[in-house]
Amino acid sequence: MFRTPRLISSAFSRGTLPRSGISARLLCFNGFIPSTSKRNFTSSARAPLTENEYLFRRRLRSLVYAVLFGLLGYRIGDAVASFFEDPVTPGSEEDRQRLSHLRQKMDKLEVVKKLRADPDYVEWEAHESLSEEEKPCQLTSGPLSGTHNLALQRVFWNDKERKAVTVVYFGFGMGGWPLVVHGGAIATVLDVCLGRVALLSFPARTGVTANLNIHYRTPIRVMDFCTVTAEYDREKSTERKAFIKGNIRDSKGTICAEANALFVVPKTLNLRTIKDKF
Protein backbone atom coordinates (compact mmCIF):
# COMPACT_ATOMS: atom_id res chain seq x y z
CA MET A 1 0.00 0.00 0.00
CA PHE A 2 1.14 3.45 -0.85
CA ARG A 3 1.71 5.55 2.24
CA THR A 4 0.84 9.16 2.34
CA PRO A 5 3.50 11.56 3.48
CA ARG A 6 1.54 12.08 6.70
CA LEU A 7 1.59 8.40 7.55
CA ILE A 8 5.22 8.12 6.69
CA SER A 9 6.11 11.06 8.85
CA SER A 10 3.98 9.60 11.63
CA ALA A 11 5.84 6.34 11.39
CA PHE A 12 9.20 7.98 11.36
CA SER A 13 8.22 10.21 14.25
CA ARG A 14 7.75 7.08 16.36
CA GLY A 15 11.24 6.01 15.52
CA THR A 16 10.41 2.74 13.67
CA LEU A 17 8.69 1.38 10.55
CA PRO A 18 6.22 -1.49 10.61
CA ARG A 19 7.52 -4.83 9.34
CA SER A 20 4.20 -6.53 8.65
CA GLY A 21 0.91 -5.63 7.05
CA ILE A 22 -1.01 -5.78 10.30
CA SER A 23 1.46 -3.47 11.89
CA ALA A 24 1.17 -1.18 8.92
CA ARG A 25 -2.59 -1.08 9.20
CA LEU A 26 -2.40 -0.32 12.90
CA LEU A 27 0.12 2.37 12.17
CA CYS A 28 -2.15 3.89 9.55
CA PHE A 29 -5.09 3.81 11.96
CA ASN A 30 -3.13 5.40 14.76
CA GLY A 31 -1.86 8.07 12.46
CA PHE A 32 -5.32 9.60 12.20
CA ILE A 33 -5.81 9.82 15.99
CA PRO A 34 -4.37 12.96 17.44
CA SER A 35 -1.95 12.18 20.24
CA THR A 36 -1.93 14.08 23.47
CA SER A 37 1.12 16.24 23.77
CA LYS A 38 3.35 15.51 26.72
CA ARG A 39 5.47 18.07 28.45
CA ASN A 40 8.50 17.27 30.42
CA PHE A 41 8.79 19.37 33.58
CA THR A 42 12.22 19.63 35.04
CA SER A 43 13.07 21.29 38.35
CA SER A 44 16.46 22.40 39.33
CA ALA A 45 17.54 21.03 42.74
CA ARG A 46 18.37 23.63 45.38
CA ALA A 47 21.83 23.73 46.69
CA PRO A 48 22.02 22.71 50.37
CA LEU A 49 22.30 25.55 52.87
CA THR A 50 25.62 26.20 54.42
CA GLU A 51 25.95 26.25 58.19
CA ASN A 52 26.19 30.04 58.27
CA GLU A 53 23.08 30.44 56.11
CA TYR A 54 21.16 28.02 58.33
CA LEU A 55 22.16 29.89 61.50
CA PHE A 56 21.29 33.24 59.92
CA ARG A 57 17.81 32.08 58.92
CA ARG A 58 17.22 30.55 62.32
CA ARG A 59 18.24 33.72 64.13
CA LEU A 60 16.18 35.85 61.79
CA ARG A 61 13.12 33.69 62.41
CA SER A 62 13.64 33.92 66.18
CA LEU A 63 14.00 37.69 65.95
CA VAL A 64 10.79 38.04 63.95
CA TYR A 65 8.88 35.89 66.43
CA ALA A 66 10.29 37.82 69.38
CA VAL A 67 9.29 41.18 67.91
CA LEU A 68 5.86 39.92 66.86
CA PHE A 69 4.91 38.33 70.16
CA GLY A 70 6.55 41.14 72.12
CA LEU A 71 4.36 43.72 70.40
CA LEU A 72 1.33 41.48 70.84
CA GLY A 73 2.02 41.00 74.55
CA TYR A 74 2.58 44.72 75.02
CA ARG A 75 -0.72 45.57 73.39
CA ILE A 76 -2.60 42.94 75.39
CA GLY A 77 -0.96 44.02 78.64
CA ASP A 78 -1.74 47.65 77.93
CA ALA A 79 -5.35 46.76 77.17
CA VAL A 80 -5.68 44.73 80.38
CA ALA A 81 -4.13 47.53 82.44
CA SER A 82 -6.42 50.09 80.84
CA PHE A 83 -9.41 47.89 81.58
CA PHE A 84 -8.66 47.25 85.24
CA GLU A 85 -6.76 50.36 86.23
CA ASP A 86 -9.51 52.90 86.67
CA PRO A 87 -8.80 54.56 90.01
CA VAL A 88 -11.43 56.73 91.58
CA THR A 89 -11.04 59.33 94.29
CA PRO A 90 -11.22 57.75 97.76
CA GLY A 91 -14.42 58.80 99.48
CA SER A 92 -16.19 59.74 96.25
CA GLU A 93 -19.65 58.45 95.38
CA GLU A 94 -18.27 55.95 92.87
CA ASP A 95 -15.71 54.76 95.41
CA ARG A 96 -18.44 54.23 97.99
CA GLN A 97 -20.49 52.22 95.51
CA ARG A 98 -17.55 49.97 94.73
CA LEU A 99 -16.79 49.61 98.41
CA SER A 100 -20.39 48.57 99.10
CA HIS A 101 -20.12 45.91 96.41
CA LEU A 102 -16.87 44.58 97.90
CA ARG A 103 -18.41 44.42 101.36
CA GLN A 104 -21.23 42.30 100.01
CA LYS A 105 -18.68 39.91 98.55
CA MET A 106 -16.73 39.87 101.82
CA ASP A 107 -19.86 38.98 103.79
CA LYS A 108 -20.18 35.80 101.70
CA LEU A 109 -16.68 34.55 102.52
CA GLU A 110 -16.65 31.39 104.62
CA VAL A 111 -13.92 32.70 106.90
CA VAL A 112 -16.00 35.79 107.68
CA LYS A 113 -19.09 33.70 108.44
CA LYS A 114 -17.05 31.48 110.73
CA LEU A 115 -15.49 34.38 112.64
CA ARG A 116 -18.81 36.15 113.09
CA ALA A 117 -20.32 32.95 114.47
CA ASP A 118 -17.60 32.75 117.15
CA PRO A 119 -18.60 34.78 120.24
CA ASP A 120 -14.95 35.18 121.29
CA TYR A 121 -14.27 37.52 118.38
CA VAL A 122 -15.13 41.20 118.24
CA GLU A 123 -15.40 42.84 114.82
CA TRP A 124 -14.57 46.36 113.65
CA GLU A 125 -13.24 48.28 110.67
CA ALA A 126 -9.50 49.00 110.86
CA HIS A 127 -8.71 52.45 112.32
CA GLU A 128 -12.34 52.87 113.28
CA SER A 129 -11.37 54.73 116.45
CA LEU A 130 -9.49 57.41 114.51
CA SER A 131 -11.21 60.66 113.67
CA GLU A 132 -11.69 61.80 110.09
CA GLU A 133 -8.85 64.27 110.59
CA GLU A 134 -6.50 61.56 111.88
CA LYS A 135 -7.15 58.89 109.22
CA PRO A 136 -5.29 60.68 106.38
CA CYS A 137 -2.17 60.69 108.57
CA GLN A 138 -2.07 56.88 108.71
CA LEU A 139 -0.55 55.08 105.72
CA THR A 140 -3.14 52.33 105.39
CA SER A 141 -6.12 54.61 106.09
CA GLY A 142 -4.80 57.61 104.17
CA PRO A 143 -2.56 57.30 101.09
CA LEU A 144 -3.40 53.61 100.62
CA SER A 145 -7.14 54.00 101.14
CA GLY A 146 -9.80 53.58 98.46
CA THR A 147 -11.04 50.64 96.45
CA HIS A 148 -8.05 50.93 94.12
CA ASN A 149 -5.65 50.16 96.98
CA LEU A 150 -6.51 48.64 100.37
CA ALA A 151 -10.24 48.67 99.91
CA LEU A 152 -11.18 46.66 103.00
CA GLN A 153 -9.48 45.99 106.34
CA ARG A 154 -11.90 44.16 108.61
CA VAL A 155 -10.50 43.23 112.04
CA PHE A 156 -11.68 40.27 114.13
CA TRP A 157 -10.10 40.42 117.61
CA ASN A 158 -9.98 37.62 120.18
CA ASP A 159 -8.99 39.17 123.49
CA LYS A 160 -8.71 35.84 125.32
CA GLU A 161 -6.12 34.44 122.94
CA ARG A 162 -4.57 37.79 122.02
CA LYS A 163 -5.19 36.93 118.41
CA ALA A 164 -6.43 38.96 115.45
CA VAL A 165 -7.67 37.90 112.03
CA THR A 166 -7.87 40.74 109.52
CA VAL A 167 -9.65 40.39 106.19
CA VAL A 168 -8.10 42.68 103.57
CA TYR A 169 -8.73 43.33 99.91
CA PHE A 170 -5.81 44.21 97.64
CA GLY A 171 -6.92 46.49 94.82
CA PHE A 172 -5.27 46.81 91.43
CA GLY A 173 -3.14 49.72 92.61
CA MET A 174 -1.30 47.46 95.07
CA GLY A 175 0.35 45.53 92.25
CA GLY A 176 4.07 45.51 91.65
CA TRP A 177 4.61 42.88 88.96
CA PRO A 178 1.55 42.80 86.64
CA LEU A 179 -1.46 41.40 88.50
CA VAL A 180 0.68 40.47 91.54
CA VAL A 181 0.66 42.34 94.86
CA HIS A 182 3.85 44.27 95.57
CA GLY A 183 6.06 42.75 98.26
CA GLY A 184 6.28 46.10 100.03
CA ALA A 185 2.49 46.27 100.24
CA ILE A 186 2.44 42.81 101.82
CA ALA A 187 5.09 43.89 104.33
CA THR A 188 3.11 47.01 105.20
CA VAL A 189 -0.07 45.05 105.85
CA LEU A 190 1.79 42.47 107.95
CA ASP A 191 3.49 45.20 109.99
CA VAL A 192 0.17 46.92 110.71
CA CYS A 193 -1.75 43.73 111.50
CA LEU A 194 0.94 42.23 113.73
CA GLY A 195 1.57 45.60 115.36
CA ARG A 196 -2.12 45.91 116.18
CA VAL A 197 -1.93 42.74 118.30
CA ALA A 198 1.19 44.01 120.06
CA LEU A 199 -0.25 47.43 120.88
CA LEU A 200 -3.52 45.95 122.12
CA SER A 201 -1.50 43.62 124.37
CA PHE A 202 0.80 46.27 125.85
CA PRO A 203 -0.44 47.84 129.10
CA ALA A 204 0.92 51.15 127.77
CA ARG A 205 -1.16 50.77 124.59
CA THR A 206 1.67 52.10 122.45
CA GLY A 207 4.87 50.84 120.82
CA VAL A 208 7.03 50.66 117.70
CA THR A 209 8.35 47.97 115.39
CA ALA A 210 11.80 46.74 116.41
CA ASN A 211 12.15 43.84 114.00
CA LEU A 212 10.07 42.29 111.22
CA ASN A 213 11.08 39.12 109.35
CA ILE A 214 9.01 37.99 106.38
CA HIS A 215 9.21 34.76 104.41
CA TYR A 216 7.49 35.17 101.05
CA ARG A 217 6.20 31.85 99.80
CA THR A 218 3.60 32.40 97.07
CA PRO A 219 2.61 35.49 95.05
CA ILE A 220 -0.71 37.14 95.88
CA ARG A 221 -3.00 38.19 93.07
CA VAL A 222 -4.44 41.68 93.04
CA MET A 223 -8.21 42.15 93.35
CA ASP A 224 -8.46 39.31 95.84
CA PHE A 225 -9.46 38.88 99.48
CA CYS A 226 -6.80 37.77 101.93
CA THR A 227 -6.74 36.98 105.65
CA VAL A 228 -3.92 38.07 107.95
CA THR A 229 -3.60 36.09 111.18
CA ALA A 230 -1.50 37.52 114.03
CA GLU A 231 -0.89 35.82 117.40
CA TYR A 232 0.73 37.03 120.61
CA ASP A 233 3.51 34.87 122.10
CA ARG A 234 2.81 34.88 125.83
CA GLU A 235 5.94 32.93 126.79
CA LYS A 236 8.44 35.31 125.18
CA SER A 237 6.61 38.59 125.59
CA THR A 238 6.79 41.06 128.48
CA GLU A 239 5.12 44.33 129.36
CA ARG A 240 7.55 46.20 127.12
CA LYS A 241 8.32 43.57 124.48
CA ALA A 242 5.83 41.70 122.31
CA PHE A 243 6.76 38.80 120.06
CA ILE A 244 4.14 38.33 117.37
CA LYS A 245 3.91 35.68 114.67
CA GLY A 246 1.54 35.68 111.76
CA ASN A 247 0.81 34.78 108.17
CA ILE A 248 -1.23 35.94 105.23
CA ARG A 249 -3.43 33.63 103.18
CA ASP A 250 -5.18 34.16 99.87
CA SER A 251 -8.86 33.46 99.22
CA LYS A 252 -8.07 29.77 98.63
CA GLY A 253 -6.43 29.40 102.04
CA THR A 254 -2.89 29.13 100.69
CA ILE A 255 -0.20 30.62 102.93
CA CYS A 256 1.48 33.30 100.83
CA ALA A 257 3.78 34.84 103.45
CA GLU A 258 4.85 34.19 107.03
CA ALA A 259 6.18 36.76 109.47
CA ASN A 260 7.75 37.08 112.91
CA ALA A 261 8.03 40.46 114.57
CA LEU A 262 9.21 42.15 117.74
CA PHE A 263 7.50 45.30 119.01
CA VAL A 264 8.77 47.34 121.94
CA VAL A 265 7.65 50.22 124.13
CA PRO A 266 10.39 52.89 124.02
CA LYS A 267 11.61 54.20 127.37
CA THR A 268 12.77 57.61 126.20
CA LEU A 269 10.20 58.31 123.50
CA ASN A 270 6.76 59.58 124.38
CA LEU A 271 4.13 58.16 122.03
CA ARG A 272 0.42 58.67 122.09
CA THR A 273 -1.68 55.72 123.17
CA ILE A 274 -4.09 53.98 120.85
CA LYS A 275 -7.78 53.55 121.48
CA ASP A 276 -9.92 50.46 121.19
CA LYS A 277 -10.92 49.35 117.69
CA PHE A 278 -7.66 50.60 116.22
Secondary structure, DSSP 8 states (H G I E B T S, - for coil): ----HHHHHHHHHTT---SSHHHHHHHHHHHTS-----------------HHHHHHHHHHHHHHHHHHHHHHHHHHHHHHHHHH-----TTSHHHHHHHHHHHHHHHT-HHHHHHHH-TTEEEEETTTTS-TTTGGGSTTTTTT-STTSEEEEEEEEETTTTEEEEEEEE-GGGBSSTTBB-HHHHHHHHHHHHHHHHHHHSTTS--EEEEEEEEE-S--BSSEEEEEEEEE-TTT--SSEEEEEEEEE-TT--EEEEEEEEEE--SS-------S--
